[in-house]
């Protein structure tokens, strides 16, 4: 899955929903087109969220002070 699949599903869905005038008995091509468009948008959103979350890396720096107390410093940065 990726951006290509999402774009393909959106294009196919919009073609079926807006451009196809043929009718098939028992099948609503416009509804299938809108469903494919929504699925394509979902794929695009999931791909963006997944790729964005996996590109972050975090570190933790722990410091022990002479009095015995401990402090932590957390940092996050993009790869």
PyMOL commands that set and color helices and strands:
alter all, ss='L'
color gray80, all
select helices_A, chain A and resi 3-19+29-54
alter helices_A, ss='H'
color red, helices_A
select strands_A, chain A and resi 56-64+70-78
alter strands_A, ss='S'
color yellow, strands_A
deselect
rebuild
show_as cartoon
